[in-house]
């Protein structure tokens, strides 16, 4: 079977993952997978008191993302239908390492490994990053009530954690291309030229995926 495009977009809170996923989904006619965020009943409490509500929050996200990816694999990827997601499930570990106490993190990691060991990996990753000022401004602009109490120190640390994670991801998965987008200099929501540059990069990697898939098919 040909390798089906499965693109994931990642980056800190408020960086524009869903906005970009929607635009690329529309352009390429790929199925859009959006993570469940505001439906998490613990999230507002989490932003008010991270220590008290982190385990419940992270477990809700993990279970829902697991179910989403399970459905995506069965209903799209295995049927040769391309998918673009506004998250990568491994983001769970970025947040869990930062928010969970040691004993709870150990329990969480065990559950995470069991649930994700057979999950499909994307074959392309788009990483959005930006300065703290840009992130804070975008969070204000989208106006989610549950995000208004997020501490800037938490967001700053999270952005740093994402950078460390992405550097490690590229080392561990050299076969998965990573497109890095600087949110301070690229505004794909309001400027078509910026979006077109991203589309060109995605097209280049999609062509590589098609060539690699064809080569694998001829060697079987």
MIROGU-866004 format. One record per atom (N, C-alpha, C): residue number from 1; x, z, y. Coordinates in steps of 0.05 Angstrom, whole numbers, always signed. Each point is the difference from the previous one (the first is absolute). Layout:
TIVO_NUM_X_Z_Y;
...
//
This chain:
TIVO_1_+17_+0_-24;
TIVO_1_-17_+0_+24;
TIVO_1_+18_+0_+25;
TIVO_2_-8_-15_+20;
TIVO_2_+14_+0_+25;
TIVO_2_+0_+27_+13;
TIVO_3_+21_+6_+15;
TIVO_3_+1_+25_+14;
TIVO_3_-19_-1_+24;
TIVO_4_-18_+18_+2;
TIVO_4_-21_+0_+21;
TIVO_4_+11_+15_+24;
TIVO_5_-2_-11_+24;
TIVO_5_+8_+14_+24;
TIVO_5_-14_+27_+3;
TIVO_6_+15_+21_+3;
TIVO_6_-11_+27_+5;
TIVO_6_+17_+12_+22;
TIVO_7_-10_+0_+25;
TIVO_7_+14_+8_+23;
TIVO_7_-10_+28_+9;
TIVO_8_+19_+18_+5;
TIVO_8_-7_+27_+11;
TIVO_8_+12_+3_+27;
TIVO_9_-14_+13_+18;
TIVO_9_+9_+5_+27;
TIVO_9_+3_+31_+3;
TIVO_10_+23_+8_+10;
TIVO_10_+5_+29_+3;
TIVO_10_+12_+6_+27;
TIVO_11_-1_+26_+7;
TIVO_11_+10_+10_+25;
TIVO_11_-14_+26_+8;
TIVO_12_+9_+13_+20;
TIVO_12_-11_+26_+8;
TIVO_12_-29_-2_+10;
TIVO_13_-13_+23_+3;
TIVO_13_-28_+1_+9;
TIVO_13_-2_-14_+27;
TIVO_14_-21_-17_+3;
TIVO_14_-6_-13_+25;
TIVO_14_+17_-24_+7;
TIVO_15_+16_-9_-18;
TIVO_15_+19_-22_+7;
TIVO_15_-13_-27_+0;
TIVO_16_-24_-3_-13;
TIVO_16_-13_-26_+0;
TIVO_16_-2_-13_-27;
TIVO_17_+2_+15_-21;
TIVO_17_+0_-11_-28;
TIVO_17_-26_-15_-6;
TIVO_18_-22_+13_+6;
TIVO_18_-26_-12_-7;
TIVO_18_-5_-24_+18;
TIVO_19_+7_+1_+25;
TIVO_19_-4_-23_+18;
TIVO_19_+15_-24_-10;
TIVO_20_+25_+4_-9;
TIVO_20_+16_-22_-10;
TIVO_20_-11_-10_-27;
TIVO_21_-7_+19_-17;
TIVO_21_-11_-8_-26;
TIVO_21_-25_-18_+3;
TIVO_22_-18_+7_+19;
TIVO_22_-24_-15_+5;
TIVO_22_+7_-29_+9;
TIVO_23_+19_-2_+19;
TIVO_23_+8_-26_+10;
TIVO_23_+13_-17_-21;
TIVO_24_+17_+11_-16;
TIVO_24_+13_-15_-21;
TIVO_24_-19_-7_-23;
TIVO_25_-18_+18_-6;
TIVO_25_-21_-5_-20;
TIVO_25_-17_-24_+8;
TIVO_26_-7_-1_+26;
TIVO_26_-17_-22_+10;
TIVO_26_+16_-26_+0;
TIVO_27_+25_+1_+8;
TIVO_27_+16_-24_+2;
TIVO_27_+5_-13_-27;
TIVO_28_+8_+17_-20;
TIVO_28_+8_-10_-26;
TIVO_28_-24_+0_-20;
TIVO_29_-23_+11_+8;
TIVO_29_-23_+2_-17;
TIVO_29_+7_+16_-25;
TIVO_30_+14_+23_+4;
TIVO_30_+6_+19_-21;
TIVO_30_-20_+23_+1;
TIVO_31_-6_+11_-23;
TIVO_31_-18_+24_-1;
TIVO_31_+13_+23_+16;
TIVO_32_-15_+13_+16;
TIVO_32_+10_+23_+16;
TIVO_32_-6_+26_-13;
TIVO_33_+21_+16_-5;
TIVO_33_-3_+27_-11;
TIVO_33_+6_+20_+22;
TIVO_34_-20_+16_+8;
TIVO_34_+4_+20_+21;
TIVO_34_+0_+28_-12;
TIVO_35_+19_+16_+9;
TIVO_35_+1_+27_-11;
TIVO_35_-24_+16_+12;
TIVO_36_-8_+20_-15;
TIVO_36_-21_+18_+9;
TIVO_36_+13_+22_+16;
TIVO_37_-8_+3_+25;
TIVO_37_+13_+20_+18;
TIVO_37_-21_+20_+10;
TIVO_38_-18_-10_+17;
TIVO_38_-19_+19_+13;
TIVO_38_-20_+12_-20;
TIVO_39_-2_-12_-24;
TIVO_39_-18_+12_-20;
TIVO_39_+12_+25_-13;
TIVO_40_+26_+5_+5;
TIVO_40_+13_+24_-11;
TIVO_40_-12_+25_+13;
TIVO_41_-14_+17_-15;
TIVO_41_-14_+23_+13;
TIVO_41_+20_+21_+9;
TIVO_42_+25_-1_-8;
TIVO_42_+19_+21_+7;
TIVO_42_+18_-8_+23;
TIVO_43_-1_-25_+9;
TIVO_43_+20_-10_+19;
TIVO_43_-1_+14_+27;
TIVO_44_-24_+4_+11;
TIVO_44_-2_+14_+25;
TIVO_44_+12_+28_-1;
TIVO_45_-7_+14_-22;
TIVO_45_+11_+27_-4;
TIVO_45_+31_-1_-4;
TIVO_46_+9_-21_-13;
TIVO_46_+29_-3_-4;
TIVO_46_+15_-2_+26;
TIVO_47_-10_-16_+19;
TIVO_47_+14_-3_+26;
TIVO_47_-1_+26_+16;
TIVO_48_-20_+17_-5;
TIVO_48_-2_+26_+14;
TIVO_48_+19_+21_-13;
TIVO_49_+3_-2_-27;
TIVO_49_+16_+20_-14;
TIVO_49_+12_-14_-25;
TIVO_50_+23_-11_+4;
TIVO_50_+13_-17_-21;
TIVO_50_+6_+17_-25;
TIVO_51_+11_+24_+3;
TIVO_51_+7_+16_-23;
TIVO_51_-24_+7_-17;
TIVO_52_-22_+6_+12;
TIVO_52_-23_+9_-14;
TIVO_52_-14_-22_-16;
TIVO_53_+0_-25_+12;
TIVO_53_-17_-21_-12;
TIVO_53_+15_-24_-10;
TIVO_54_+27_+2_-2;
TIVO_54_+16_-23_-8;
TIVO_54_-5_-9_-29;
TIVO_55_-2_+19_-18;
TIVO_55_-3_-7_-29;
TIVO_55_-27_-15_-4;
TIVO_56_-21_+11_+10;
TIVO_56_-27_-12_-3;
TIVO_56_+0_-28_+12;
TIVO_57_+12_-3_+24;
TIVO_57_+1_-25_+14;
TIVO_57_+15_-21_-16;
TIVO_58_+24_+7_-10;
TIVO_58_+16_-19_-15;
TIVO_58_-12_-7_-27;
TIVO_59_-13_+18_-13;
TIVO_59_-12_-6_-26;
TIVO_59_-24_-19_+4;
TIVO_60_-15_+4_+21;
TIVO_60_-23_-18_+5;
TIVO_60_+11_-29_+4;
TIVO_61_+21_-3_+17;
TIVO_61_+11_-26_+5;
TIVO_61_+11_-12_-26;
TIVO_62_+14_+16_-16;
TIVO_62_+12_-11_-24;
TIVO_62_-21_-10_-19;
TIVO_63_-20_+15_-5;
TIVO_63_-21_-8_-19;
TIVO_63_-15_-25_+9;
TIVO_64_-6_-1_+26;
TIVO_64_-14_-24_+10;
TIVO_64_+18_-25_+0;
TIVO_65_+25_+3_+7;
TIVO_65_+18_-23_-1;
TIVO_65_+5_-9_-28;
TIVO_66_+2_+19_-19;
TIVO_66_+3_-8_-28;
TIVO_66_-24_-17_-9;
TIVO_67_-24_+9_+7;
TIVO_67_-25_-14_-8;
TIVO_67_-1_-28_+13;
TIVO_68_+8_-1_+25;
TIVO_68_+0_-26_+14;
TIVO_68_+19_-20_-13;
TIVO_69_+24_+9_-6;
TIVO_69_+20_-18_-13;
TIVO_69_-8_-8_-28;
TIVO_70_-13_+19_-14;
TIVO_70_-10_-6_-27;
TIVO_70_-20_-23_+2;
TIVO_71_-19_+2_+19;
TIVO_71_-20_-20_+3;
TIVO_71_+12_-27_+9;
TIVO_72_+20_+2_+18;
TIVO_72_+12_-25_+11;
TIVO_72_+14_-15_-23;
TIVO_73_+14_+15_-17;
TIVO_73_+14_-13_-22;
TIVO_73_-20_-14_-19;
TIVO_74_-22_+14_-6;
TIVO_74_-19_-11_-19;
TIVO_74_-17_-23_+12;
TIVO_75_-8_+3_+25;
TIVO_75_-19_-19_+11;
TIVO_75_+12_-22_+17;
TIVO_76_+26_+2_+6;
TIVO_76_+13_-20_+17;
TIVO_76_+26_-11_-12;
TIVO_77_+20_+17_-3;
TIVO_77_+26_-9_-8;
TIVO_77_+0_-13_-27;
TIVO_78_-14_+13_-19;
TIVO_78_-1_-12_-27;
TIVO_78_-17_-25_-1;
TIVO_79_-16_-5_+21;
TIVO_79_-16_-24_+2;
TIVO_79_+13_-21_+18;
TIVO_80_+26_+5_+6;
TIVO_80_+15_-19_+16;
TIVO_80_-10_-2_+29;
TIVO_81_-10_+22_+11;
TIVO_81_-10_+1_+27;
TIVO_81_+20_+17_+17;
TIVO_82_+10_-12_+22;
TIVO_82_+19_+14_+16;
TIVO_82_-12_+23_+16;
TIVO_83_+16_+20_+6;
TIVO_83_-9_+25_+13;
TIVO_83_+20_+7_+22;
TIVO_84_-11_+10_+23;
TIVO_84_+17_+13_+20;
TIVO_84_-12_+27_+6;
TIVO_85_+17_+21_-1;
TIVO_85_-8_+27_+3;
TIVO_85_+12_+13_+25;
TIVO_86_-15_+17_+13;
TIVO_86_+11_+13_+24;
TIVO_86_+15_+26_-7;
TIVO_87_+9_+3_-25;
TIVO_87_+16_+23_-8;
TIVO_87_+14_-6_-27;
TIVO_88_+20_+16_-6;
TIVO_88_+13_+0_-26;
TIVO_88_-3_+28_-11;
TIVO_89_-7_+2_-25;
TIVO_89_-7_+27_-11;
TIVO_89_+24_+19_+1;
TIVO_90_+24_-10_+0;
TIVO_90_+24_+18_+1;
TIVO_90_+1_+15_+26;
TIVO_91_-16_-8_+21;
TIVO_91_-1_+16_+24;
TIVO_91_-8_+29_-5;
TIVO_92_-15_+4_-22;
TIVO_92_-9_+27_-7;
TIVO_92_+24_+19_-1;
TIVO_93_+22_-9_-11;
TIVO_93_+23_+17_-3;
TIVO_93_+14_+6_+26;
TIVO_94_-2_-18_+20;
TIVO_94_+11_+5_+26;
TIVO_94_-14_+24_+12;
TIVO_95_-27_+0_-1;
TIVO_95_-16_+21_+12;
TIVO_95_+3_+26_-16;
TIVO_96_-1_-2_-26;
TIVO_96_+0_+24_-17;
TIVO_96_+27_+15_+3;
TIVO_97_+22_-15_+1;
TIVO_97_+26_+13_+3;
TIVO_97_+2_+16_+26;
TIVO_98_-14_-11_+21;
TIVO_98_+1_+13_+26;
TIVO_98_-19_+23_+3;
TIVO_99_-23_-1_-14;
TIVO_99_-21_+19_+6;
TIVO_99_-5_+22_-21;
TIVO_100_+9_-5_-25;
TIVO_100_-6_+18_-22;
TIVO_100_+22_+21_-4;
TIVO_101_-8_+24_-6;
TIVO_101_+19_+21_-8;
TIVO_101_+12_-8_-27;
TIVO_102_+24_+11_-6;
TIVO_102_+15_-9_-24;
TIVO_102_-16_+1_-26;
TIVO_103_-14_+22_-4;
TIVO_103_-15_+3_-26;
TIVO_103_-23_-20_-2;
TIVO_104_-14_-5_+23;
TIVO_104_-22_-19_+0;
TIVO_104_+11_-28_-2;
TIVO_105_+23_-5_+13;
TIVO_105_+11_-27_-2;
TIVO_105_+8_-7_-28;
TIVO_106_+11_+19_-15;
TIVO_106_+7_-6_-28;
TIVO_106_-24_-7_-17;
TIVO_107_-22_+14_+4;
TIVO_107_-25_-7_-14;
TIVO_107_-10_-27_+9;
TIVO_108_+1_-5_+26;
TIVO_108_-10_-25_+10;
TIVO_108_+17_-24_-11;
TIVO_109_+26_+3_+0;
TIVO_109_+17_-21_-9;
TIVO_109_-5_-7_-29;
TIVO_110_-5_+20_-17;
TIVO_110_-7_-6_-28;
TIVO_110_-25_-17_-2;
TIVO_111_-20_+7_+15;
TIVO_111_-25_-15_-1;
TIVO_111_+4_-28_+11;
TIVO_112_+16_-2_+22;
TIVO_112_+6_-26_+12;
TIVO_112_+13_-19_-20;
TIVO_113_+20_+10_-14;
TIVO_113_+15_-16_-19;
TIVO_113_-18_-10_-23;
TIVO_114_-17_+18_-9;
TIVO_114_-18_-8_-22;
TIVO_114_-19_-22_+9;
TIVO_115_-12_+3_+24;
TIVO_115_-20_-19_+9;
TIVO_115_+12_-27_+8;
TIVO_116_+24_+0_+10;
TIVO_116_+11_-25_+12;
TIVO_116_+19_-15_-18;
TIVO_117_+7_+10_-23;
TIVO_117_+21_-13_-16;
TIVO_117_-7_-28_-9;
TIVO_118_-26_-6_-3;
TIVO_118_-9_-27_-8;
TIVO_118_-13_-15_+22;
TIVO_119_+1_+9_+24;
TIVO_119_-13_-13_+22;
TIVO_119_+15_-25_+9;
TIVO_120_-14_-21_+9;
TIVO_120_+14_-25_+8;
TIVO_120_+17_+5_+26;
TIVO_121_+24_-11_+0;
TIVO_121_+17_+1_+24;
TIVO_121_-5_-25_+17;
TIVO_122_+0_+3_+26;
TIVO_122_-2_-24_+17;
TIVO_122_+25_-17_-4;
TIVO_123_-2_-26_+5;
TIVO_123_+23_-17_-1;
TIVO_123_+9_-8_+28;
TIVO_124_-11_+13_+20;
TIVO_124_+9_-3_+28;
TIVO_124_-9_+25_+15;
TIVO_125_+17_+10_+18;
TIVO_125_-7_+24_+15;
TIVO_125_+6_-6_+30;
TIVO_126_-19_+6_+17;
TIVO_126_+4_-2_+29;
TIVO_126_+1_+28_+11;
TIVO_127_+22_+5_+14;
TIVO_127_+4_+27_+11;
TIVO_127_-1_+0_+30;
TIVO_128_-19_+14_+11;
TIVO_128_-4_+2_+29;
TIVO_128_+12_+27_+9;
TIVO_129_+17_-1_+21;
TIVO_129_+10_+25_+11;
TIVO_129_+0_-3_+31;
TIVO_130_+3_+23_+13;
TIVO_130_-1_+0_+30;
TIVO_130_+10_+27_+9;
TIVO_131_+4_+1_+27;
TIVO_131_+8_+26_+12;
TIVO_131_-24_+19_+0;
TIVO_132_+5_+25_+4;
TIVO_132_-21_+20_+1;
TIVO_132_-20_-6_+22;
TIVO_133_+9_-9_+23;
TIVO_133_-18_-6_+23;
TIVO_133_-20_-22_-8;
TIVO_134_+10_-20_-14;
TIVO_134_-18_-22_-8;
TIVO_134_-20_+10_-20;
TIVO_135_+9_+16_-19;
TIVO_135_-18_+11_-21;
TIVO_135_-22_+17_+13;
TIVO_136_+8_+18_+18;
TIVO_136_-19_+17_+14;
TIVO_136_-20_-16_+16;
TIVO_137_+9_-20_+13;
TIVO_137_-18_-17_+16;
TIVO_137_-20_-14_-17;
TIVO_138_+8_-10_-23;
TIVO_138_-18_-15_-17;
TIVO_138_-20_+19_-13;
TIVO_139_+8_+24_-6;
TIVO_139_-19_+20_-11;
TIVO_139_-21_+7_+21;
TIVO_140_+8_+3_+25;
TIVO_140_-19_+5_+22;
TIVO_140_-19_-23_+3;
TIVO_141_+10_-25_-1;
TIVO_141_-16_-23_+4;
TIVO_141_-22_-3_-22;
TIVO_142_+7_+6_-25;
TIVO_142_-21_-4_-20;
TIVO_142_-19_+23_-2;
TIVO_143_+7_+23_+12;
TIVO_143_-20_+21_+5;
TIVO_143_-13_+14_-23;
TIVO_144_+14_+3_-23;
TIVO_144_-12_+15_-22;
TIVO_144_+1_+30_+7;
TIVO_145_-24_+12_-1;
TIVO_145_-2_+28_+7;
TIVO_145_+19_+18_-17;
TIVO_146_+1_-7_-26;
TIVO_146_+16_+18_-18;
TIVO_146_+30_-2_+5;
TIVO_147_+9_-20_+15;
TIVO_147_+28_-3_+6;
TIVO_147_+9_+11_+26;
TIVO_148_-19_+10_+16;
TIVO_148_+7_+9_+27;
TIVO_148_+16_+26_+0;
TIVO_149_+0_+15_-22;
TIVO_149_+15_+25_-1;
TIVO_149_+26_-2_-14;
TIVO_150_+8_-25_-7;
TIVO_150_+26_-4_-13;
TIVO_150_+23_+7_+19;
TIVO_151_+18_+17_-9;
TIVO_151_+22_+8_+17;
TIVO_151_+21_-23_+1;
TIVO_152_+10_-4_+24;
TIVO_152_+20_-22_+4;
TIVO_152_+25_+5_-17;
TIVO_153_+7_+26_-4;
TIVO_153_+23_+6_-16;
TIVO_153_-4_-9_-29;
TIVO_154_-25_+3_-10;
TIVO_154_-6_-9_-27;
TIVO_154_+2_-31_-2;
TIVO_155_-9_-14_+20;
TIVO_155_+1_-29_+0;
TIVO_155_+29_-10_+2;
TIVO_156_+16_+14_+16;
TIVO_156_+28_-7_+2;
TIVO_156_+15_+3_-26;
TIVO_157_-5_+23_-13;
TIVO_157_+12_+5_-26;
TIVO_157_-9_-20_-21;
TIVO_158_-26_-7_+1;
TIVO_158_-11_-19_-19;
TIVO_158_+13_-27_+3;
TIVO_159_+4_-9_+25;
TIVO_159_+13_-26_+5;
TIVO_159_+28_+0_-12;
TIVO_160_+14_+22_+3;
TIVO_160_+27_+2_-11;
TIVO_160_-1_+0_-31;
TIVO_161_-20_+13_-11;
TIVO_161_-3_+0_-29;
TIVO_161_-6_-28_-11;
TIVO_162_-16_-15_+15;
TIVO_162_-6_-27_-8;
TIVO_162_+25_-17_+0;
TIVO_163_+17_+3_+21;
TIVO_163_+24_-15_+1;
TIVO_163_+18_+5_-24;
TIVO_164_+3_+26_-6;
TIVO_164_+16_+8_-24;
TIVO_164_-11_-12_-25;
TIVO_165_-27_+1_-3;
TIVO_165_-13_-11_-24;
TIVO_165_+4_-30_-2;
TIVO_166_-3_-14_+22;
TIVO_166_+3_-29_-2;
TIVO_166_+29_-8_-7;
TIVO_167_+19_+14_+11;
TIVO_167_+28_-6_-7;
TIVO_167_+5_+4_-29;
TIVO_168_-12_+22_-11;
TIVO_168_+3_+5_-29;
TIVO_168_-15_-20_-16;
TIVO_169_-24_-8_+9;
TIVO_169_-16_-19_-15;
TIVO_169_+15_-26_-3;
TIVO_170_+13_-10_+21;
TIVO_170_+15_-25_-2;
TIVO_170_+23_+1_-20;
TIVO_171_+12_+24_-2;
TIVO_171_+21_+3_-20;
TIVO_171_-11_+0_-28;
TIVO_172_-22_+14_-4;
TIVO_172_-11_+3_-27;
TIVO_172_-15_-25_-9;
TIVO_173_-10_-16_+19;
TIVO_173_-16_-23_-7;
TIVO_173_+11_-25_+15;
TIVO_174_+24_-9_-7;
TIVO_174_+12_-23_+14;
TIVO_174_-16_-25_-5;
TIVO_175_-16_-1_-21;
TIVO_175_-16_-24_-6;
TIVO_175_-25_-3_+17;
TIVO_176_-7_+21_+15;
TIVO_176_-24_-1_+17;
TIVO_176_+9_-3_+29;
TIVO_177_-6_-23_+12;
TIVO_177_+8_-4_+28;
TIVO_177_-15_+18_+19;
TIVO_178_+14_+10_+20;
TIVO_178_-11_+17_+21;
TIVO_178_+2_-13_+27;
TIVO_179_-23_-5_+13;
TIVO_179_+0_-11_+27;
TIVO_179_-3_+23_+20;
TIVO_180_+20_+4_+16;
TIVO_180_+0_+22_+20;
TIVO_180_-10_-10_+27;
TIVO_181_-20_+14_+11;
TIVO_181_-11_-8_+26;
TIVO_181_+3_+23_+20;
TIVO_182_+12_-6_+22;
TIVO_182_+4_+21_+21;
TIVO_182_-25_+0_+18;
TIVO_183_-15_+22_-2;
TIVO_183_-25_+2_+15;
TIVO_183_+4_+4_+30;
TIVO_184_+24_+6_+9;
TIVO_184_+5_+3_+28;
TIVO_184_+3_-27_+14;
TIVO_185_+8_-20_-16;
TIVO_185_+4_-27_+12;
TIVO_185_-19_-21_-10;
TIVO_186_-16_+7_-20;
TIVO_186_-19_-19_-12;
TIVO_186_-29_+11_+2;
TIVO_187_-17_-14_+13;
TIVO_187_-28_+8_+3;
TIVO_187_-18_-22_-12;
TIVO_188_-2_+0_-27;
TIVO_188_-15_-21_-14;
TIVO_188_-30_+1_+4;
TIVO_189_-10_+22_+11;
TIVO_189_-29_+3_+6;
TIVO_189_-7_-17_+25;
TIVO_190_+17_+1_+20;
TIVO_190_-7_-13_+25;
TIVO_190_+15_-26_+6;
TIVO_191_+21_-5_-16;
TIVO_191_+17_-24_+6;
TIVO_191_+2_-17_-26;
TIVO_192_-11_-23_+1;
TIVO_192_-1_-18_-23;
TIVO_192_+28_-8_-8;
TIVO_193_+19_-3_+19;
TIVO_193_+27_-8_-7;
TIVO_193_+13_+21_-18;
TIVO_194_-5_+25_+5;
TIVO_194_+11_+21_-16;
TIVO_194_-12_-1_-29;
TIVO_195_-26_-5_-1;
TIVO_195_-12_-2_-26;
TIVO_195_+10_-25_-15;
TIVO_196_+4_-22_+14;
TIVO_196_+9_-24_-13;
TIVO_196_+28_+4_-12;
TIVO_197_+17_+15_+14;
TIVO_197_+27_+5_-11;
TIVO_197_-2_+16_-26;
TIVO_198_-18_+19_-1;
TIVO_198_-4_+15_-25;
TIVO_198_-11_-19_-22;
TIVO_199_-19_-16_+7;
TIVO_199_-11_-19_-20;
TIVO_199_+21_-19_-11;
TIVO_200_+18_-9_+17;
TIVO_200_+22_-17_-9;
TIVO_200_+18_+14_-20;
TIVO_201_+6_+26_+5;
TIVO_201_+17_+15_-18;
TIVO_201_-15_+4_-27;
TIVO_202_-26_+6_+1;
TIVO_202_-15_+3_-24;
TIVO_202_-1_-26_-16;
TIVO_203_-4_-22_+14;
TIVO_203_+0_-26_-14;
TIVO_203_+26_-6_-14;
TIVO_204_+22_+7_+12;
TIVO_204_+26_-4_-12;
TIVO_204_+2_+15_-27;
TIVO_205_-8_+25_+1;
TIVO_205_+1_+16_-25;
TIVO_205_-21_-8_-20;
TIVO_206_-23_-10_+9;
TIVO_206_-20_-10_-19;
TIVO_206_+11_-24_-15;
TIVO_207_+15_-17_+14;
TIVO_207_+12_-23_-12;
TIVO_207_+21_+9_-21;
TIVO_208_+15_+20_+6;
TIVO_208_+20_+11_-19;
TIVO_208_-14_+11_-25;
TIVO_209_-22_+14_+4;
TIVO_209_-15_+11_-22;
TIVO_209_-10_-23_-18;
TIVO_210_-10_-21_+12;
TIVO_210_-10_-23_-16;
TIVO_210_+23_-13_-16;
TIVO_211_+23_-3_+13;
TIVO_211_+23_-12_-14;
TIVO_211_+9_+17_-23;
TIVO_212_+2_+26_+5;
TIVO_212_+9_+19_-21;
TIVO_212_-20_+0_-23;
TIVO_213_-25_+0_+6;
TIVO_213_-21_-1_-21;
TIVO_213_+2_-25_-16;
TIVO_214_+5_-23_+13;
TIVO_214_+2_-25_-14;
TIVO_214_+24_+0_-19;
TIVO_215_+22_+11_+10;
TIVO_215_+25_+1_-16;
TIVO_215_-4_+17_-25;
TIVO_216_-14_+23_+4;
TIVO_216_-6_+17_-23;
TIVO_216_-17_-14_-21;
TIVO_217_-19_-16_+10;
TIVO_217_-18_-14_-18;
TIVO_217_+14_-21_-16;
TIVO_218_+20_-13_+11;
TIVO_218_+15_-21_-14;
TIVO_218_+20_+11_-20;
TIVO_219_+7_+26_+3;
TIVO_219_+20_+11_-19;
TIVO_219_-13_+14_-23;
TIVO_220_-27_+1_-1;
TIVO_220_-14_+13_-22;
TIVO_220_-2_-18_-24;
//
